[in-house]
Amino acid sequence: MSLTVDKSKLRALQWAIMENVSACAILPLMRIGDELGLFAALAKVGPCTSETFAQAAGIDERYAREWLYALCAAEYCSHDEDFETFHLSAEQQAVFADEDSKALMIGAFDILVGNVHGINAIAKAFKTGEGVNYGDFHPCVFQGTARFFKPSYKSNLLAKWMPKIPAATEKLEKGGRLCDVGCGKGLSTLLLAEHYPEASFVGIDIHEPSIYEANKEARRAGLSDRLCYDTADAESYVGRYDVITFFDCLHDMGDPLGAAKYARSRLHEGGLVILIEPSAADHPRENMSVIGQMYYAFSTMGCVPTSKSQKVGLALGAQAGPQRLSDIMREAGFLNTEVVFKNASNMVLACST
Ligand SMILES: C[S@@+](CC[C@H](N)C(=O)[O-])C[C@H]1O[C@@H](n2cnc3c(N)ncnc32)[C@H](O)[C@@H]1O
């Protein structure tokens, strides 16, 4: 069958591709800028020539200048009219140069670079249908996941999400116990521990290097007496809890139903599970957006292979949607499952029996 090409549709598609290609082209420059501290150096120096910037950053001027031009074209860097001096605006500093900013976005580029490193293993998995262990991903993936989610947890967890779940906040204010399953490097658990001084906290994850770093952070924050992290999987951790959380990880698990049932068995009477998942609608047609493109791509490179590497290998994907997640929780015995918060990037489900 011969297909007729509609020229205007073709042009529109080509332009959409060019925009994506251009965005992808900047990827290695973002990683290099981050790794060599170029954003921090530019923020520190303020408006400067490429020579002054190169000197301050300890890099070659010619590379510095080309990097600056590329970033200016992307509107990631500011400049004077004649492109003689360069600087980061307050907003550009907030997203690229301030590690503690609630607007930080540089971590996304870590994940993207990590995913590029993972291409060979994932391409092989496409053919075999097998999974790839989370621990076998490139280290950029672990660092990027923690850094990319950090601003959202800092902005939303205590100010917007927990207030929507009064049953959980009451328990934690009175000194309850919380287990954060699939906690990664543990920022979500640490923020909760700082906020609820009467309660005690455990974070568990299958990824030992993340748990090691999480415990280091707990010590640094002086919280080790009531916050600890253990290497365990979602069906082998010990203890009984008032609240069990899954931050952006239930869909990564091979057996989310098994994990939900196990969580139920670990809850005290009246306890509850909180799920934080990537925001999604139930039908793929409703996820065809900029955010959907990113999540389906992350999911192909990370969530699906992780899940397929584990028992059952359900591979829910990052865009499973609230209905599918609620069905799983109900099947596990959480008869009251409600989406209590949703924005462009996250949704929060509170689940009780
Ligand atoms: C996308 S990361 C999210 C990490 C962390 N919750 C956060 O929000 O930054 C998913 C995490 O789930 C963990 N994970 C995957 N399968 C698991 C399982 N069966 N049991 C426990 N953790 C698991 C991974 O090791 C990884 O740290």
The ligand as an SDF file (V2000), in Angstrom:
LIG
                    3D

 27 29  0  0  0  0  0  0  0  0999 V2000
   12.6200    5.4820   40.9920 C   0  0  0  0  0  0  0  0  0  0  0  0
   13.4720    4.9310   42.3890 S   0  0  0  0  0  0  0  0  0  0  0  0
   12.7190    5.9130   43.6810 C   0  0  0  0  0  0  0  0  0  0  0  0
   13.5990    6.0100   44.8970 C   0  0  0  0  0  0  0  0  0  0  0  0
   13.0610    6.8790   46.0270 C   0  0  0  0  0  0  0  0  0  0  0  0
   11.8240    6.3610   46.5680 N   0  0  0  0  0  0  0  0  0  0  0  0
   12.8680    8.3060   45.5800 C   0  0  0  0  0  0  0  0  0  0  0  0
   11.7210    8.7390   45.5000 O   0  0  0  0  0  0  0  0  0  0  0  0
   13.8780    8.9880   45.3250 O   0  0  0  0  0  0  0  0  0  0  0  0
   12.7770    3.3230   42.6600 C   0  0  0  0  0  0  0  0  0  0  0  0
   13.4070    2.5980   43.8270 C   0  0  0  0  0  0  0  0  0  0  0  0
   12.6830    1.3830   44.0490 O   0  0  0  0  0  0  0  0  0  0  0  0
   13.6240    0.4240   44.4900 C   0  0  0  0  0  0  0  0  0  0  0  0
   13.0470   -0.9250   44.3030 N   0  0  0  0  0  0  0  0  0  0  0  0
   12.7250   -1.5220   43.1330 C   0  0  0  0  0  0  0  0  0  0  0  0
   12.2100   -2.7450   43.3680 N   0  0  0  0  0  0  0  0  0  0  0  0
   12.2050   -2.9040   44.7070 C   0  0  0  0  0  0  0  0  0  0  0  0
   11.7650   -3.9760   45.5610 C   0  0  0  0  0  0  0  0  0  0  0  0
   11.2270   -5.0850   45.0610 N   0  0  0  0  0  0  0  0  0  0  0  0
   11.9140   -3.8210   46.8910 N   0  0  0  0  0  0  0  0  0  0  0  0
   12.4460   -2.6690   47.4000 C   0  0  0  0  0  0  0  0  0  0  0  0
   12.8740   -1.6440   46.6400 N   0  0  0  0  0  0  0  0  0  0  0  0
   12.7450   -1.7500   45.3080 C   0  0  0  0  0  0  0  0  0  0  0  0
   14.8430    0.6990   43.6380 C   0  0  0  0  0  0  0  0  0  0  0  0
   16.0110    0.1030   44.1690 O   0  0  0  0  0  0  0  0  0  0  0  0
   14.8590    2.2360   43.6300 C   0  0  0  0  0  0  0  0  0  0  0  0
   15.6310    2.7590   44.6700 O   0  0  0  0  0  0  0  0  0  0  0  0
  1  2  1  0
  2  3  1  0
  2 10  1  0
  3  4  1  0
  4  5  1  0
  5  6  1  0
  5  7  1  0
  7  8  2  0
  7  9  1  0
 10 11  1  0
 11 12  1  0
 11 26  1  0
 12 13  1  0
 13 14  1  0
 13 24  1  0
 14 15  1  0
 14 23  1  0
 15 16  2  0
 16 17  1  0
 17 18  1  0
 17 23  2  0
 18 19  1  0
 18 20  2  0
 20 21  1  0
 21 22  2  0
 22 23  1  0
 24 25  1  0
 24 26  1  0
 26 27  1  0
M  CHG  2   2   1   9  -1
M  END
$$$$
